[in-house]
Structures are given as structure tokens and as C-alpha cells.
Amino acid sequence: MRGQAQVLVNTPEIELWPGGLLRARSNCDARYLARARHVLRRKRDGRYLAAALPEGLQPLVPRLMREPGIRAALDVLTPRPARARPGIERVPVLPLRRLEARLERLGIDSGAYAERTALGLVAEPAWLAFAGFDRFRRPLWLHVDAARAWQRLRDAALRDGIVLEAISGYRSHDYQLGIFERKLALGQEVQQILTVNAAPGYSEHHSGHALDIGTPGEPPAEPSFERTAAFDWLGRHAGAHGLAMSYPRDNPHGIVYEPWHWRFDRQQHVDLRD
């Protein structure tokens, strides 16, 4: 990583990835990604927009300056030492103003949905910490507090002979919207999807505090995870690291039982340490 902090800088429509973590999708991309200090990536579909090279910005799409959100992304491209040192400052969050139109597109009444599920809107953090790689060798991004808790939890499990794998961590509002769009294209109804996936803007994954956990030999995000030694270990030890299962059976949010989904709670962690 050439000495730079492994931090994902987040803007409403574009992510700024540190160089060296993204896979090239073409020979042209490979030339630039290999030398990039940062890569600007569209959140909606993952398209690479530009590479920040030592000699300047290299566009990877035509008409880069017409890209929605590009000016906000370029405004934060200049390194800010305080932003690049996780834990030094309180992590700010992005505005929620774009969510209402997205929910309307899905036919979801945000007020009625919030009342029915007892879920609140979840803002995205303005930056996230690199927490290693998930099962699929994708970079795992989490809120800095959750990243530290996950690393401690994973190491403690390994000392007890238990291997924990991250299945997924932070997801943007755009990513969650994409889940709905893909399932709708497969013929599912919105209400059916909502029993498995929170509405865009309401998922704990948006905060960077939640992650899905698995173990080798076990399929990802399946109820059968509860029968593994890893799940048993989590039930006995996760709380000491500030993590708790978000959606047990018969949870008040109407979300199906998810033994793989755990969330870091800073207050719980502080209480347990005091």
C-alpha cells in the first residue's frame, strides 16, 4: 500500500479506494490501478471512474466531470491526515436526503415501514477502515470501532481453535438498492424481499457496524450456521467483544432469523470492559 492508510473515503455517490485493493477489469484499467494512489469508484454499479496517479488524475470513463457526485469526490481527494488516522476523530456521517426518492421507486412508504419494523434510518460513515478480506477475498470495510472489535474477536476465536470468516461488512445505500432491483428482476415482490432484506437506508450494514459471519465448510448466510461450533463460540464470547446477534428468532423487526448477522455495539463493549 506504499505507506498510505487503508481507509475508504465515502461520498454520497462515489467511493475513494486506496490503491492496491481493487481488481483490474481490463488491460487499460490494470495499467492505471497498479500505480494509483486512489481509485474513484461509482457506488451504484462499481464502475471505476478515475485513478489518482502521482502525476495527476486519469479519467477511466468518458466525460468524467459530468459524473454525478464527481465534484464532491474530488473535494475529498486531497489527503487530510486527521481523516486518514482512524480513531483520532469521531467519524462523521453522510446526509440521508437521497433516500426518499429511492424508497418511492420501490413503492415503500418510509414512515409506515419504520413504524411497522421499528427500524430507523441508518446513515453511511464518511470513511471506513480496512478490516482485512472476507471469505471471497474482497476487501472488508467496517466502521473503525467495529473493525478493531472484529479483529480481536477473530483472533480470540482462533486461539480456541475456531475459524471465523467475514461474509460481508459495510454496504452502501446504493448497494442495498441493487439487491432489491436484482431480486425484482427475478420476479420477487417487494414485500417478499423485505422479509429477508431491510429496505435501502434501514440496513445495519450501512453503518459499518454490522457484519455477516461464517466458518469454513458452511454455506454463507444460512440458518444452518447455528449448528456449527463457530456459532456456539460466538454465543459464549461475542458479547465480551461488543458484538451481539441482531435478528434472533421472533425479533420485533419482522426480519427472518439470521444467526450469521452480528453488530458491534460500542456501549455494550464499554460496559463489559468497565
Secondary structure per residue as TSV (DSSP state, phi and psi in degrees):
chain	resnum	aa	ss	phi	psi
A	1	M	-	360.0	5.6
A	2	R	T	54.3	36.8
A	3	G	T	83.2	-1.5
A	4	Q	-	-88.8	152.4
A	5	A	-	-66.6	141.4
A	6	Q	-	-89.8	83.3
A	7	V	E	-131.0	133.4
A	8	L	E	-92.4	116.4
A	9	V	E	-89.7	129.5
A	10	N	E	-112.6	132.0
A	11	T	-	-126.3	168.1
A	12	P	S	-55.0	-35.5
A	13	E	S	-120.7	-13.0
A	14	I	E	-136.7	139.5
A	15	E	E	-103.5	145.2
A	16	L	E	-111.1	105.6
A	17	W	E	-89.5	141.4
A	18	P	E	-67.0	147.4
A	19	G	T	-61.9	149.4
A	20	G	T	96.0	-2.3
A	21	L	S	-109.4	-19.6
A	22	L	S	-95.6	144.1
A	23	R	-	-86.7	136.3
A	24	A	-	-70.5	142.4
A	25	R	S	-108.3	-3.0
A	26	S	S	-157.2	166.0
A	27	N	H	-63.0	-35.5
A	28	C	H	-64.5	-48.1
A	29	D	H	-58.5	-41.5
A	30	A	H	-58.7	-40.6
A	31	R	H	-60.6	-41.2
A	32	Y	H	-83.9	-40.0
A	33	L	H	-64.0	-31.1
A	34	A	T	-65.0	-24.2
A	35	R	T	-111.8	-2.1
A	36	A	-	-72.6	139.2
A	37	R	S	-81.5	-38.0
A	38	H	E	-142.3	153.8
A	39	V	E	-123.7	127.9
A	40	L	E	-87.6	124.7
A	41	R	E	-127.8	127.4
A	42	R	E	-68.4	130.2
A	43	K	T	-73.4	-31.4
A	44	R	T	-63.4	-40.9
A	45	D	T	-135.6	4.8
A	46	G	-	78.5	10.3
A	47	R	-	-66.8	134.9
A	48	Y	E	-77.9	126.3
A	49	L	E	-102.6	-38.2
A	50	A	E	-163.3	156.2
A	51	A	E	-119.3	128.2
A	52	A	E	-88.1	104.7
A	53	L	E	-97.4	164.9
A	54	P	T	-55.5	-32.5
A	55	E	T	-91.4	-3.5
A	56	G	E	141.8	-172.4
A	57	L	E	-86.6	128.7
A	58	Q	E	-110.6	109.2
A	59	P	E	-63.8	142.4
A	60	L	S	-114.3	1.6
A	61	V	S	-135.2	154.8
A	62	P	T	-66.5	150.6
A	63	R	T	52.1	51.0
A	64	L	G	-54.3	-41.4
A	65	M	G	-71.2	-7.5
A	66	R	G	-93.5	-3.0
A	67	E	S	-66.5	128.5
A	68	P	T	-56.6	129.7
A	69	G	T	84.8	2.0
A	70	I	H	-67.0	-36.0
A	71	R	H	-68.6	-37.7
A	72	A	H	-63.8	-38.9
A	73	A	H	-67.1	-42.5
A	74	L	H	-67.2	-29.6
A	75	D	H	-62.9	-30.2
A	76	V	T	-102.1	6.7
A	77	L	T	-71.5	-33.1
A	78	T	S	-64.0	126.4
A	79	P	-	-57.6	137.2
A	80	R	-	-124.0	107.3
A	81	P	T	-52.6	-39.1
A	82	A	T	-65.0	-38.1
A	83	R	T	-68.0	-30.6
A	84	A	T	-87.5	4.9
A	85	R	S	-117.9	89.0
A	86	P	T	-53.7	138.3
A	87	G	T	95.0	-16.1
A	88	I	S	-76.6	-35.1
A	89	E	S	-129.9	160.4
A	90	R	-	-69.8	133.7
A	91	V	-	-75.2	117.4
A	92	P	-	-72.7	167.9
A	93	V	B	-122.0	161.0
A	94	L	-	-85.6	155.8
A	95	P	-	-67.5	156.0
A	96	L	-	-101.3	6.8
A	97	R	T	-65.2	-20.5
A	98	R	T	-83.4	-7.6
A	99	L	H	-72.3	-38.0
A	100	E	H	-57.5	-44.8
A	101	A	H	-64.2	-35.6
A	102	R	H	-67.3	-41.9
A	103	L	H	-66.2	-38.0
A	104	E	H	-61.6	-37.8
A	105	R	H	-61.0	-30.9
A	106	L	H	-89.6	-5.1
A	107	G	T	76.3	27.6
A	108	I	-	-103.7	122.3
A	109	D	-	-82.1	109.4
A	110	S	H	-62.1	-38.5
A	111	G	H	-65.8	-46.4
A	112	A	H	-66.3	-38.9
A	113	Y	H	-64.7	-45.1
A	114	A	H	-62.5	-40.0
A	115	E	H	-67.3	-41.6
A	116	R	H	-70.2	-36.8
A	117	T	H	-98.0	-14.1
A	118	A	-	59.2	28.0
A	119	L	-	-100.6	145.0
A	120	G	-	-108.2	160.2
A	121	L	-	-63.2	141.1
A	122	V	-	-119.9	119.1
A	123	A	-	-81.0	154.1
A	124	E	-	-87.1	140.9
A	125	P	B	-71.4	153.0
A	126	A	S	-75.6	-17.0
A	127	W	E	-155.5	154.9
A	128	L	E	-131.9	154.2
A	129	A	E	-96.4	144.3
A	130	F	E	-72.8	126.5
A	131	A	E	-119.4	30.6
A	132	G	E	92.8	-153.2
A	133	F	E	-121.0	152.3
A	134	D	-	-86.7	-174.2
A	135	R	T	-55.6	-32.7
A	136	F	T	-94.9	14.0
A	137	R	S	63.9	28.9
A	138	R	-	-94.3	144.8
A	139	P	E	-58.3	135.8
A	140	L	E	-102.8	119.5
A	141	W	E	-109.3	132.9
A	142	L	E	-141.7	160.0
A	143	H	-	-54.9	143.1
A	144	V	H	-55.4	-37.8
A	145	D	H	-66.1	-42.9
A	146	A	H	-67.9	-35.1
A	147	A	H	-61.8	-44.3
A	148	R	H	-65.7	-41.3
A	149	A	H	-64.2	-42.0
A	150	W	H	-62.3	-43.2
A	151	Q	H	-65.1	-39.4
A	152	R	H	-67.4	-41.4
A	153	L	H	-62.7	-47.5
A	154	R	H	-61.5	-42.2
A	155	D	H	-66.8	-39.8
A	156	A	H	-64.9	-40.9
A	157	A	H	-62.9	-42.2
A	158	L	H	-62.5	-36.3
A	159	R	H	-63.9	-24.8
A	160	D	T	-95.8	10.5
A	161	G	T	81.0	17.1
A	162	I	-	-110.7	128.9
A	163	V	-	-102.0	119.1
A	164	L	-	-105.9	137.4
A	165	E	E	-122.0	139.3
A	166	A	E	-79.7	133.1
A	167	I	E	-94.8	-41.2
A	168	S	E	-164.0	157.5
A	169	G	-	-127.2	-116.5
A	170	Y	-	-60.9	137.1
A	171	R	-	-132.8	135.9
A	172	S	-	-79.3	166.2
A	173	H	H	-58.0	-40.2
A	174	D	H	-63.2	-39.7
A	175	Y	H	-63.4	-43.6
A	176	Q	H	-63.8	-39.0
A	177	L	H	-61.7	-38.5
A	178	G	H	-63.6	-35.9
A	179	I	H	-58.9	-45.7
A	180	F	H	-64.7	-43.6
A	181	E	H	-64.1	-38.8
A	182	R	H	-67.9	-40.6
A	183	K	H	-70.7	-35.9
A	184	L	H	-63.3	-38.6
A	185	A	H	-64.9	-24.6
A	186	L	T	-87.7	2.0
A	187	G	T	99.5	3.0
A	188	Q	-	-77.9	154.3
A	189	E	-	-92.2	154.4
A	190	V	H	-57.2	-44.4
A	191	Q	H	-64.5	-32.5
A	192	Q	H	-67.0	-43.4
A	193	I	H	-64.1	-36.2
A	194	L	H	-67.4	-16.4
A	195	T	T	-76.9	-15.9
A	196	V	T	-114.1	-38.0
A	197	N	S	-120.1	134.7
A	198	A	-	-67.0	151.9
A	199	A	-	-61.9	149.1
A	200	P	T	-52.1	130.3
A	201	G	T	98.2	-13.5
A	202	Y	-	-116.1	2.3
A	203	S	-	-82.2	138.3
A	204	E	G	-62.6	-23.4
A	205	H	G	-64.0	-25.5
A	206	H	G	-60.6	-31.9
A	207	S	G	-76.7	-17.2
A	208	G	T	80.2	1.7
A	209	H	-	-91.2	-14.5
A	210	A	E	-108.4	148.4
A	211	L	E	-148.5	152.4
A	212	D	E	-93.8	133.6
A	213	I	E	-117.8	140.7
A	214	G	E	-136.8	-171.0
A	215	T	-	-148.7	150.6
A	216	P	T	-55.8	140.0
A	217	G	T	86.4	-5.4
A	218	E	S	-113.0	128.9
A	219	P	-	-60.7	149.4
A	220	P	T	-72.7	144.0
A	221	A	T	53.3	50.8
A	222	E	-	-126.0	145.3
A	223	P	G	-58.0	-22.7
A	224	S	G	-63.1	-14.0
A	225	F	G	-58.0	-28.1
A	226	E	G	-66.2	-16.0
A	227	R	G	-93.6	6.6
A	228	T	S	-93.7	159.5
A	229	A	H	-64.1	-30.0
A	230	A	H	-63.9	-44.0
A	231	F	H	-65.8	-41.5
A	232	D	H	-59.6	-42.2
A	233	W	H	-64.6	-42.9
A	234	L	H	-60.7	-41.7
A	235	G	H	-60.1	-30.2
A	236	R	H	-93.2	-23.1
A	237	H	H	-125.6	-19.2
A	238	A	G	-60.1	-38.0
A	239	G	G	-59.4	-33.0
A	240	A	G	-67.2	-16.5
A	241	H	G	-106.9	8.0
A	242	G	T	87.1	12.5
A	243	L	E	-109.1	144.1
A	244	A	E	-140.4	151.0
A	245	M	E	-72.8	129.1
A	246	S	E	-81.7	-35.7
A	247	Y	E	-127.5	75.9
A	248	P	-	-69.9	179.0
A	249	R	T	-61.3	143.7
A	250	D	T	57.6	36.9
A	251	N	-	-70.9	154.4
A	252	P	T	-71.4	-6.7
A	253	H	T	-90.9	-7.8
A	254	G	-	76.6	13.6
A	255	I	-	-91.1	140.6
A	256	V	-	-60.7	155.7
A	257	Y	-	-54.9	124.5
A	258	E	E	-129.2	83.5
A	259	P	E	-66.8	-12.8
A	260	W	E	-89.1	-13.8
A	261	H	E	-97.6	117.2
A	262	W	E	-128.4	146.7
A	263	R	E	-127.6	137.1
A	264	F	E	-80.5	131.7
A	265	D	-	-120.8	109.6
A	266	R	H	-59.8	-40.0
A	267	Q	H	-65.7	-41.5
A	268	Q	H	-61.3	-41.0
A	269	H	H	-64.0	-44.1
A	270	V	H	-64.5	-44.4
A	271	D	H	-59.7	-40.3
A	272	L	H	-71.5	-25.5
A	273	R	H	-85.6	-25.1
A	274	D	-	-70.2	360.0
